[in-house]
Amino acid sequence: MSLAKWLFGDPEIVILDEPTRGVDVGSKAQIYEIIAGLAKEGKAVVVISSEMQELIGLCHRVVVMRGGYPVGVLERNELSEERIMELAAGVGS
């Protein structure tokens, strides 16, 4: 796994762009465990994903972008597909 190679250097900040795109369900679960483990270690983990359920399940905070600009920040207790879509579509921002 190429993710392991990048983590070998013990980075303080990890940026993952679509970390589970094109992988099977078992691999997704392993990647989610790695991400959760990094966060528990106190690492800053930035996940960029188009899969809303992935973001809702992994993130403590989600920044919603529209047209290349941030249009809203949702904390864990505010995360829902509906709220993310409202911000992304420009409804109720």
C-alpha positions in Angstrom: 0.0 0.0 0.0 1.5 3.4 -1.0 -0.2 5.1 2.0 2.1 3.1 4.3 5.2 4.5 2.4 4.1 8.1 3.0 3.3 7.4 6.7 6.8 5.9 7.3 8.2 9.4 7.7 5.9 10.1 10.6 4.3 13.3 9.2 2.4 15.7 11.5 0.0 16.6 8.8 -1.5 14.1 6.3 -3.6 15.2 3.3 -5.5 12.4 1.6 -7.3 13.1 -1.7 -10.1 10.5 -2.4 -8.3 7.9 -0.2 -10.7 5.1 -1.0 -11.5 5.7 -4.6 -11.4 2.5 -6.5 -10.6 0.2 -3.6 -12.6 -2.8 -2.3 -14.7 -2.7 0.8 -12.1 -4.5 2.9 -9.4 -2.1 1.9 -11.7 0.8 2.7 -12.1 -0.4 6.2 -8.4 -0.7 6.6 -7.9 2.8 5.3 -10.5 4.2 7.7 -8.7 2.5 10.6 -5.4 4.0 9.6 -7.1 7.5 9.3 -8.7 7.1 12.7 -5.4 5.9 14.2 -3.6 8.9 12.9 -6.1 11.3 14.4 -5.9 9.5 17.7 -2.1 10.0 17.6 -2.8 13.7 17.4 -1.9 14.1 13.7 -3.8 16.6 11.5 -5.6 14.6 8.9 -7.2 16.4 5.9 -9.5 14.2 3.9 -10.7 15.4 0.5 -13.6 13.2 -0.7 -16.6 13.4 -2.9 -18.2 10.6 -0.8 -20.4 12.3 1.8 -20.9 9.2 3.9 -17.1 8.8 4.1 -16.7 12.4 5.3 -19.6 12.1 7.8 -18.1 8.9 9.2 -14.5 10.1 9.4 -14.4 13.8 10.1 -14.7 16.0 13.1 -15.2 19.0 10.8 -16.1 19.4 7.2 -15.4 22.5 5.0 -17.8 22.6 2.1 -16.4 24.1 -1.1 -18.3 25.6 -4.0 -16.6 27.1 -7.1 -13.2 26.7 -5.5 -14.1 28.6 -2.3 -15.2 27.5 1.2 -18.9 28.2 1.7 -19.4 26.6 5.1 -17.8 24.8 8.0 -19.8 22.0 9.7 -18.8 20.5 13.0 -19.4 16.8 13.7 -22.8 17.3 15.3 -24.0 19.3 12.3 -22.9 16.8 9.6 -25.6 15.4 7.4 -25.8 14.7 3.6 -28.6 17.3 3.5 -26.6 20.1 5.1 -23.6 19.4 3.0 -25.7 19.5 -0.1 -27.4 22.7 0.9 -24.1 24.5 1.3 -22.7 23.0 -1.9 -25.7 24.1 -3.8 -25.8 27.5 -2.3 -29.1 26.9 -0.4 -29.2 28.3 3.2 -25.5 29.4 3.3 
